[in-house]
Amino acid sequence: MIQITHNLIDPARLLAAVEDGASGGTVLFLGCVRDHSNGQQVVALEYEAYEPMALRQMEHIKAEVCQRWPVRGLALVHRLGYMKVGEISVAIAVSCAHRAEAFEACRFAIDTLKHTVPIWKKEYRPDGSHWVEGCAAHPIATNTETHERKEEVSV
């Protein structure tokens, strides 16, 4: 399942899409609108995208994840439009035979999505709104021989 939507994201739908009897680990990531950014209060976000290109890039992410890990199921959904604090803006579900692979694959998928998919974010603050540039996530380092990922992400 690869989807861009203007509707609420249903996590149960993603989990159902990746359900597989041979999977011992399923990871669900939910990216939610938070009430702050860079020390400033945030009251809402708005996302826009170039949808055809965004969907193509999400398909590329799925293909790369499935090439790097033994993924049995993968779902990527990003919401567009206006969202209040607490609402889900992006969701990723990954199922693999083992939990470590599912966690690694999910982490790679969200980090790659944030870096490469043409989706833009506007923050609404009490003093006005502005578009946010760039991605704050750090790049991913990959050990290609063992497929272990080493990442540093500030939280």
Contacts in CASP RR format, 6 or more apart in sequence:
PFRMAT RR
TARGET T0000
AUTHOR 0000-0000-0000
METHOD contacts of the structure
MODEL  1
MIQITHNLIDPARLLAAVEDGASGGTVLFLGCVRDHSNGQQVVALEYEAY
EPMALRQMEHIKAEVCQRWPVRGLALVHRLGYMKVGEISVAIAVSCAHRA
EAFEACRFAIDTLKHTVPIWKKEYRPDGSHWVEGCAAHPIATNTETHERK
EEVSV
1 13 0 8 1.000
1 14 0 8 1.000
1 17 0 8 1.000
1 74 0 8 1.000
1 75 0 8 1.000
1 76 0 8 1.000
1 77 0 8 1.000
2 55 0 8 1.000
2 58 0 8 1.000
2 59 0 8 1.000
2 62 0 8 1.000
2 75 0 8 1.000
2 76 0 8 1.000
2 77 0 8 1.000
3 75 0 8 1.000
3 76 0 8 1.000
3 77 0 8 1.000
3 78 0 8 1.000
4 49 0 8 1.000
4 51 0 8 1.000
4 54 0 8 1.000
4 55 0 8 1.000
4 58 0 8 1.000
4 77 0 8 1.000
4 78 0 8 1.000
4 79 0 8 1.000
4 80 0 8 1.000
5 77 0 8 1.000
5 78 0 8 1.000
5 79 0 8 1.000
5 80 0 8 1.000
6 79 0 8 1.000
6 80 0 8 1.000
6 81 0 8 1.000
7 79 0 8 1.000
8 79 0 8 1.000
8 87 0 8 1.000
8 88 0 8 1.000
9 30 0 8 1.000
9 77 0 8 1.000
9 79 0 8 1.000
9 88 0 8 1.000
9 89 0 8 1.000
9 90 0 8 1.000
9 91 0 8 1.000
11 28 0 8 1.000
11 30 0 8 1.000
11 88 0 8 1.000
11 91 0 8 1.000
11 93 0 8 1.000
14 28 0 8 1.000
14 75 0 8 1.000
14 77 0 8 1.000
14 91 0 8 1.000
14 92 0 8 1.000
14 93 0 8 1.000
15 26 0 8 1.000
15 28 0 8 1.000
15 93 0 8 1.000
17 73 0 8 1.000
17 75 0 8 1.000
17 93 0 8 1.000
18 26 0 8 1.000
18 72 0 8 1.000
18 73 0 8 1.000
18 74 0 8 1.000
18 75 0 8 1.000
18 93 0 8 1.000
18 94 0 8 1.000
18 95 0 8 1.000
19 26 0 8 1.000
19 95 0 8 1.000
20 72 0 8 1.000
20 73 0 8 1.000
20 95 0 8 1.000
22 72 0 8 1.000
22 97 0 8 1.000
23 72 0 8 1.000
23 73 0 8 1.000
23 95 0 8 1.000
23 96 0 8 1.000
23 97 0 8 1.000
23 102 0 8 1.000
24 95 0 8 1.000
24 96 0 8 1.000
24 97 0 8 1.000
24 98 0 8 1.000
24 99 0 8 1.000
24 102 0 8 1.000
25 95 0 8 1.000
25 96 0 8 1.000
25 97 0 8 1.000
25 98 0 8 1.000
25 99 0 8 1.000
25 102 0 8 1.000
26 93 0 8 1.000
26 94 0 8 1.000
26 95 0 8 1.000
26 102 0 8 1.000
27 93 0 8 1.000
27 94 0 8 1.000
27 95 0 8 1.000
27 99 0 8 1.000
27 102 0 8 1.000
27 103 0 8 1.000
27 105 0 8 1.000
27 106 0 8 1.000
28 91 0 8 1.000
28 92 0 8 1.000
28 93 0 8 1.000
28 106 0 8 1.000
29 90 0 8 1.000
29 91 0 8 1.000
29 92 0 8 1.000
29 93 0 8 1.000
29 106 0 8 1.000
29 107 0 8 1.000
29 109 0 8 1.000
29 110 0 8 1.000
30 88 0 8 1.000
30 90 0 8 1.000
30 91 0 8 1.000
31 88 0 8 1.000
31 89 0 8 1.000
31 90 0 8 1.000
31 91 0 8 1.000
31 110 0 8 1.000
32 86 0 8 1.000
32 87 0 8 1.000
32 88 0 8 1.000
32 89 0 8 1.000
33 42 0 8 1.000
33 44 0 8 1.000
33 45 0 8 1.000
33 83 0 8 1.000
33 84 0 8 1.000
33 85 0 8 1.000
33 86 0 8 1.000
33 87 0 8 1.000
33 89 0 8 1.000
34 42 0 8 1.000
34 85 0 8 1.000
34 86 0 8 1.000
35 41 0 8 1.000
35 42 0 8 1.000
35 43 0 8 1.000
35 85 0 8 1.000
36 42 0 8 1.000
37 123 0 8 1.000
37 132 0 8 1.000
40 123 0 8 1.000
40 125 0 8 1.000
41 125 0 8 1.000
41 126 0 8 1.000
42 85 0 8 1.000
42 123 0 8 1.000
42 124 0 8 1.000
42 125 0 8 1.000
43 84 0 8 1.000
43 85 0 8 1.000
43 124 0 8 1.000
43 125 0 8 1.000
43 126 0 8 1.000
44 82 0 8 1.000
44 83 0 8 1.000
44 84 0 8 1.000
44 85 0 8 1.000
44 124 0 8 1.000
45 82 0 8 1.000
45 83 0 8 1.000
45 89 0 8 1.000
45 121 0 8 1.000
45 122 0 8 1.000
45 123 0 8 1.000
45 124 0 8 1.000
46 81 0 8 1.000
46 82 0 8 1.000
46 83 0 8 1.000
46 121 0 8 1.000
46 122 0 8 1.000
46 124 0 8 1.000
46 129 0 8 1.000
47 78 0 8 1.000
47 79 0 8 1.000
47 80 0 8 1.000
47 81 0 8 1.000
47 83 0 8 1.000
47 89 0 8 1.000
47 119 0 8 1.000
47 120 0 8 1.000
47 121 0 8 1.000
47 122 0 8 1.000
48 80 0 8 1.000
48 81 0 8 1.000
48 119 0 8 1.000
48 120 0 8 1.000
48 122 0 8 1.000
49 78 0 8 1.000
49 80 0 8 1.000
49 117 0 8 1.000
49 118 0 8 1.000
49 119 0 8 1.000
49 120 0 8 1.000
50 118 0 8 1.000
51 80 0 8 1.000
53 118 0 8 1.000
54 78 0 8 1.000
54 117 0 8 1.000
54 118 0 8 1.000
54 119 0 8 1.000
57 116 0 8 1.000
57 117 0 8 1.000
57 118 0 8 1.000
58 76 0 8 1.000
58 78 0 8 1.000
58 113 0 8 1.000
58 117 0 8 1.000
60 116 0 8 1.000
61 76 0 8 1.000
61 109 0 8 1.000
61 112 0 8 1.000
61 113 0 8 1.000
61 116 0 8 1.000
61 117 0 8 1.000
62 74 0 8 1.000
62 76 0 8 1.000
62 109 0 8 1.000
64 108 0 8 1.000
64 112 0 8 1.000
65 71 0 8 1.000
65 74 0 8 1.000
65 94 0 8 1.000
65 105 0 8 1.000
65 108 0 8 1.000
65 109 0 8 1.000
66 74 0 8 1.000
68 105 0 8 1.000
68 108 0 8 1.000
68 142 0 8 1.000
68 147 0 8 1.000
69 94 0 8 1.000
69 96 0 8 1.000
69 101 0 8 1.000
69 102 0 8 1.000
69 104 0 8 1.000
69 105 0 8 1.000
69 108 0 8 1.000
69 147 0 8 1.000
70 96 0 8 1.000
70 97 0 8 1.000
70 101 0 8 1.000
71 94 0 8 1.000
71 95 0 8 1.000
71 96 0 8 1.000
71 101 0 8 1.000
71 105 0 8 1.000
72 95 0 8 1.000
72 96 0 8 1.000
72 97 0 8 1.000
73 93 0 8 1.000
73 94 0 8 1.000
73 95 0 8 1.000
73 96 0 8 1.000
74 92 0 8 1.000
74 93 0 8 1.000
74 94 0 8 1.000
74 95 0 8 1.000
74 105 0 8 1.000
74 109 0 8 1.000
75 91 0 8 1.000
75 92 0 8 1.000
75 93 0 8 1.000
75 94 0 8 1.000
76 91 0 8 1.000
76 92 0 8 1.000
76 109 0 8 1.000
76 113 0 8 1.000
77 90 0 8 1.000
77 91 0 8 1.000
77 92 0 8 1.000
78 89 0 8 1.000
78 90 0 8 1.000
78 113 0 8 1.000
78 117 0 8 1.000
78 119 0 8 1.000
79 87 0 8 1.000
79 88 0 8 1.000
79 89 0 8 1.000
79 90 0 8 1.000
80 119 0 8 1.000
83 89 0 8 1.000
90 110 0 8 1.000
90 113 0 8 1.000
92 106 0 8 1.000
92 109 0 8 1.000
92 110 0 8 1.000
92 113 0 8 1.000
93 106 0 8 1.000
94 102 0 8 1.000
94 105 0 8 1.000
94 106 0 8 1.000
94 109 0 8 1.000
95 102 0 8 1.000
96 102 0 8 1.000
96 105 0 8 1.000
104 147 0 8 1.000
104 148 0 8 1.000
104 149 0 8 1.000
107 149 0 8 1.000
107 151 0 8 1.000
108 140 0 8 1.000
108 149 0 8 1.000
111 137 0 8 1.000
111 140 0 8 1.000
111 151 0 8 1.000
111 153 0 8 1.000
112 140 0 8 1.000
114 135 0 8 1.000
114 137 0 8 1.000
115 135 0 8 1.000
115 137 0 8 1.000
115 139 0 8 1.000
120 131 0 8 1.000
120 132 0 8 1.000
121 131 0 8 1.000
121 132 0 8 1.000
122 129 0 8 1.000
122 130 0 8 1.000
122 131 0 8 1.000
122 132 0 8 1.000
123 129 0 8 1.000
123 130 0 8 1.000
123 131 0 8 1.000
123 132 0 8 1.000
136 154 0 8 1.000
137 153 0 8 1.000
138 151 0 8 1.000
138 152 0 8 1.000
138 153 0 8 1.000
138 154 0 8 1.000
140 149 0 8 1.000
140 151 0 8 1.000
141 149 0 8 1.000
141 150 0 8 1.000
141 151 0 8 1.000
142 148 0 8 1.000
142 149 0 8 1.000
142 150 0 8 1.000
143 149 0 8 1.000
143 150 0 8 1.000
END
